Amino acid sequence: MTTYQWLLGLHVIAAFLFVSGGVTAGIFHTAALGRDRPSEVAALLRLSRAGVAVNGVGAIAVLVLGIWLVDYLPGYGFGDAWIIAALALWVASGVPAAIGGRSLRKARELAERLAAEGDVPSPELRGMVADRTALVLNYLSFAMVLAILGLMILKPA
Protein backbone atom coordinates (compact mmCIF):
# COMPACT_ATOMS: atom_id res chain seq x y z
CA MET A 1 0.00 0.00 0.00
CA THR A 2 1.11 3.51 -0.75
CA THR A 3 1.36 6.34 1.75
CA TYR A 4 -1.64 7.96 0.07
CA GLN A 5 -3.75 4.83 0.57
CA TRP A 6 -2.78 4.59 4.25
CA LEU A 7 -3.52 8.26 4.85
CA LEU A 8 -6.83 8.05 3.03
CA GLY A 9 -7.88 4.95 4.96
CA LEU A 10 -6.97 6.50 8.30
CA HIS A 11 -8.69 9.75 7.29
CA VAL A 12 -11.90 7.85 6.52
CA ILE A 13 -11.71 6.05 9.88
CA ALA A 14 -11.16 9.42 11.60
CA ALA A 15 -14.17 10.86 9.76
CA PHE A 16 -16.23 7.91 10.97
CA LEU A 17 -15.16 8.66 14.56
CA PHE A 18 -15.88 12.37 14.08
CA VAL A 19 -19.42 11.73 12.84
CA SER A 20 -20.30 8.70 14.98
CA GLY A 21 -19.14 10.39 18.18
CA GLY A 22 -21.52 13.27 17.51
CA VAL A 23 -24.34 10.86 16.71
CA THR A 24 -23.69 8.91 19.92
CA ALA A 25 -23.68 12.05 22.06
CA GLY A 26 -26.89 13.19 20.39
CA ILE A 27 -28.62 9.85 20.97
CA PHE A 28 -27.84 9.87 24.69
CA HIS A 29 -28.86 13.52 25.03
CA THR A 30 -32.15 12.77 23.25
CA ALA A 31 -32.71 9.79 25.54
CA ALA A 32 -32.12 12.03 28.56
CA LEU A 33 -34.86 14.37 27.32
CA GLY A 34 -37.43 11.66 28.01
CA ARG A 35 -36.36 10.91 31.57
CA ASP A 36 -37.60 12.45 34.80
CA ARG A 37 -35.41 10.80 37.44
CA PRO A 38 -32.14 12.70 37.93
CA SER A 39 -30.18 9.42 38.26
CA GLU A 40 -31.31 8.36 34.78
CA VAL A 41 -30.57 11.79 33.31
CA ALA A 42 -27.13 11.78 34.94
CA ALA A 43 -26.33 8.31 33.61
CA LEU A 44 -27.38 9.19 30.06
CA LEU A 45 -25.48 12.48 30.05
CA ARG A 46 -22.39 10.68 31.39
CA LEU A 47 -22.70 8.23 28.50
CA SER A 48 -22.96 11.13 26.06
CA ARG A 49 -19.51 12.21 27.23
CA ALA A 50 -18.09 9.05 25.65
CA GLY A 51 -19.55 10.16 22.33
CA VAL A 52 -18.07 13.61 22.80
CA ALA A 53 -14.65 12.04 23.48
CA VAL A 54 -14.86 9.89 20.33
CA ASN A 55 -15.97 12.95 18.38
CA GLY A 56 -12.99 14.92 19.70
CA VAL A 57 -10.47 12.21 18.82
CA GLY A 58 -12.02 11.96 15.37
CA ALA A 59 -11.99 15.73 14.93
CA ILE A 60 -8.28 16.04 15.70
CA ALA A 61 -7.35 12.98 13.63
CA VAL A 62 -9.45 14.05 10.64
CA LEU A 63 -7.81 17.48 10.68
CA VAL A 64 -4.23 16.22 10.99
CA LEU A 65 -4.68 13.45 8.44
CA GLY A 66 -6.62 15.72 6.09
CA ILE A 67 -3.89 18.36 6.12
CA TRP A 68 -1.27 15.67 5.56
CA LEU A 69 -3.38 14.11 2.81
CA VAL A 70 -3.59 17.34 0.79
CA ASP A 71 0.06 16.84 -0.22
CA TYR A 72 -0.88 13.49 -1.76
CA LEU A 73 -4.08 14.55 -3.56
CA PRO A 74 -3.29 14.95 -7.24
CA GLY A 75 -4.69 18.20 -8.58
CA TYR A 76 -5.76 19.60 -5.20
CA GLY A 77 -4.16 22.07 -2.84
CA PHE A 78 -4.80 24.38 0.07
CA GLY A 79 -6.01 27.08 -2.32
CA ASP A 80 -9.01 25.03 -3.41
CA ALA A 81 -12.32 26.46 -2.21
CA TRP A 82 -13.68 23.12 -0.94
CA ILE A 83 -10.59 22.53 1.20
CA ILE A 84 -10.73 26.06 2.62
CA ALA A 85 -14.48 25.64 3.28
CA ALA A 86 -13.91 22.29 5.00
CA LEU A 87 -11.22 23.77 7.25
CA ALA A 88 -13.41 26.78 8.07
CA LEU A 89 -16.37 24.50 8.87
CA TRP A 90 -14.12 22.30 11.02
CA VAL A 91 -13.15 25.33 13.12
CA ALA A 92 -16.68 26.73 13.15
CA SER A 93 -18.28 23.41 14.17
CA GLY A 94 -16.40 23.40 17.45
CA VAL A 95 -17.78 26.72 18.68
CA PRO A 96 -21.49 25.86 18.98
CA ALA A 97 -20.64 22.37 20.24
CA ALA A 98 -18.49 23.82 23.02
CA ILE A 99 -21.19 26.28 24.08
CA GLY A 100 -23.98 23.70 23.95
CA GLY A 101 -21.79 21.14 25.71
CA ARG A 102 -21.06 23.51 28.57
CA SER A 103 -24.80 23.84 29.20
CA LEU A 104 -25.24 20.05 29.20
CA ARG A 105 -22.30 19.62 31.56
CA LYS A 106 -24.10 21.88 34.04
CA ALA A 107 -27.26 19.80 33.57
CA ARG A 108 -25.31 16.60 34.23
CA GLU A 109 -23.75 18.06 37.38
CA LEU A 110 -27.20 19.13 38.64
CA ALA A 111 -28.61 15.68 37.82
CA GLU A 112 -25.81 13.99 39.76
CA ARG A 113 -26.40 16.26 42.75
CA LEU A 114 -30.17 15.72 42.66
CA ALA A 115 -29.69 11.94 42.31
CA ALA A 116 -27.56 11.93 45.46
CA GLU A 117 -30.16 14.04 47.30
CA GLY A 118 -33.10 11.68 46.82
CA ASP A 119 -33.52 11.29 43.06
CA VAL A 120 -36.66 13.45 42.93
CA PRO A 121 -37.68 14.84 39.51
CA SER A 122 -36.88 18.51 39.05
CA PRO A 123 -38.42 21.05 36.68
CA GLU A 124 -35.10 22.92 36.71
CA LEU A 125 -33.22 19.83 35.53
CA ARG A 126 -35.83 19.07 32.88
CA GLY A 127 -35.50 22.64 31.61
CA MET A 128 -31.70 22.42 31.49
CA VAL A 129 -31.71 19.14 29.57
CA ALA A 130 -34.33 20.47 27.13
CA ASP A 131 -32.63 23.85 26.74
CA ARG A 132 -33.45 24.95 23.20
CA THR A 133 -30.25 26.95 22.83
CA ALA A 134 -28.08 23.92 23.64
CA LEU A 135 -30.13 21.73 21.30
CA VAL A 136 -29.92 24.21 18.42
CA LEU A 137 -26.19 24.76 18.94
CA ASN A 138 -25.47 21.03 18.97
CA TYR A 139 -27.62 20.43 15.88
CA LEU A 140 -25.88 23.35 14.14
CA SER A 141 -22.49 21.88 14.96
CA PHE A 142 -23.55 18.47 13.65
CA ALA A 143 -24.92 20.05 10.47
CA MET A 144 -21.49 21.62 9.90
CA VAL A 145 -19.84 18.23 10.40
CA LEU A 146 -22.18 16.75 7.80
CA ALA A 147 -21.34 19.62 5.44
CA ILE A 148 -17.63 18.81 5.87
CA LEU A 149 -18.40 15.19 5.06
CA GLY A 150 -20.28 16.28 1.94
CA LEU A 151 -17.33 18.41 0.83
CA MET A 152 -14.94 15.51 1.34
CA ILE A 153 -17.10 13.13 -0.68
CA LEU A 154 -18.04 15.52 -3.51
CA LYS A 155 -14.80 17.50 -3.78
CA PRO A 156 -16.54 20.27 -5.76
CA ALA A 157 -14.48 22.25 -8.26
N, C-alpha and C positions, 0 to 999 in steps of 0.2 A: 504494500500500500504506500501511496505517496503521502508526503506531508500534507498536501491539500486535502486528500481524502480523510486523513486522521482529524485535521482541524474541522472539516465540515461535519464529520460524524459527531465529534465532541460538541460542536456548536449546536447541532440539532438536539442532542441530549440536554444541553444547558437550556435551550429554548423550551423543551418539554418541562424541565424543572421550574422554569420561570412562570410558565402558564399554569401548570398543574398545582404549584404551590398557592397561587392566587385563587384557583378554583377551590382547593381544599379549605383555605381560610374562609372563603365565601360560604361554602356549604355549612361549616360549623357555626358561623355567625348567623346564617339563616335559621339553622336548627335552634339556636339560642333564642331567636325571636319568639318561638312558640312555647317557651318554657316559663313557668311562674316561679318555681322553687330556685332560690339563689344558688343552692349547691349544684343544680343541673346547669344553670347558666354559667357558673364558674367553671365547671368541668368542660363544657363545650367551648368556652372562650379560651381556656388553656389549650385545648386541642387545636384551636385555630392558630395558635402561636407556632405549632409545628409546620403548618402550611406557610405561614409568614417566613419561617426560617428557610424552608425549601425554596420559596420564591426568592429570597435574598441571595441564597447561594447561586441559584439559576441566573439571577440578574447580573451578578458580578461575573460569573463564568461566561454568559452570553456576550457581555460587553468585551471582556478581554479576548475571548476567542474570535469574536466578530472583527475587532480591530486588527488582530493578527491575520485573520483570514483575508482581509482586503488586499494584502500584498500578494495573495495567491489567486485572486479572482481575475481571470483574463478579461480585459476590457473595462474594468471597474476601478474606481479610485475614490479617495475621500472628497473629491469635488463633485461627485454625482449627487443629484438632488435626493434620491431615495435613501442614500447612506446618511446624508446630513439630516434628513427628516427622521430616520430611524434613531439616530443618536440624540436628536432633540427630544423625540418622544420618550426615549429611555430616561433621560434626565427629568423630563416633565412628569412622567408617570410616578416617580417616587415622591413628589411633593404632596399630591392629594392622599396618597396611601399613608404617608407619615402622619398627616394631620388626622385623618380618619382613624388610623391605628391608635393614636394617642387617646382619642375619645373612648375607644373600645378597651384600652388598657385600664382606664379609670373605671369603666363599667365592670371589668373582671375583678379589679381590686375591691370594689363595693360588694360584688356578689360573694367574694370569698369572706369578707368581713360579716356580711349578713348571714351566710351559711354557718359561720362559727357562732353567731349570736342567736341561733334558734331556727334558721332556715325558713323564715316567714316571708311570703311574697311581698314585694315592695313596688309601689307605683314609680318611685324614683328610679329603681333599677330597670324596670320595664321601659321607662322613658329613655334611659341612657342606652340600652341595647338597641332600641328602635329609633335612635336619633337619626333624623332624615339627613342631616348634614354629613354625618359619618357614612351613611349608606350611599349617598350621592357621590361623595369623594372617592369611596372605594370602587364604586361602579365606574366612575370616570377614569380612575387609574387602570382598571382592568380593560376598559375600552381602548386606552392608549396602548396597552400591552398587545391587544389583538390587532391594533393598527400596525404595530411594529412587525408582528407575525405576518400580516398581509404584505407589507413592504418586502420582507425577506423572501416570501414565496413568489411574489409577482415581479420583483425587481424592475419596476417601471422605468422607462427611458427618460 
